[in-house]
Amino acid sequence: MDNINYLLAFIAVATLATFATRVIPFVFFGGHSEHPLIRHLGRQLPAAVMALLVVIFLLRSGEWSAPVFGADALLPSLLVVGLHFWRRNALLSIIAGTACYMAIQQM
């Protein structure tokens, strides 16, 4: 019974922390949405986060499984870049890249 109370408390704290991290920016920046810094971050941050994720993904060491070193990560990455330049659709690029990566991992 003690474990149940611990787990419920843990879930409650995690829920509150997650909710707070989602709500605080809207409360804090609600009246400042036209500030140049906020507009700049809104334009630049998504691309910067995606670039950082790609760099981390490509540079992780010791987890390459393709016969050609890095091909299991480079092929889906090239597919994502090519599709994005061709169609300019982020959702299509992400779905195709994920499907390609998962297909390679399952082979």
DAHUGI-V323895 format. One line per field, one symbol per residue. ss: DSSP state (@ for helix, = for strand, . for the rest). psi: psi as a letter, one per 30 degrees, with the letter a starting at -180 (. if undefined). A space follows every 10 residues. Layout:
ss = ???
psi = ???
This chain:
ss = .@@@@@@@@@ @@@@@@@@@@ @@@@@@@@@@ @@...@@@@@ @@@@@@@@@@ @@@@@@@@@. .......... @@@@@@@@@@ @@@@@@@..@ @@@@@@@@@@ @@@@@@.
psi = eeeeeeeeee eeeeeeeeee feeeeeeege fgfgkeeeee eeeeeeeeee eeeeeeeffk kggkflekjf efeeeeeeee eeeeeefhje eeeeeeeeee eeeeff.
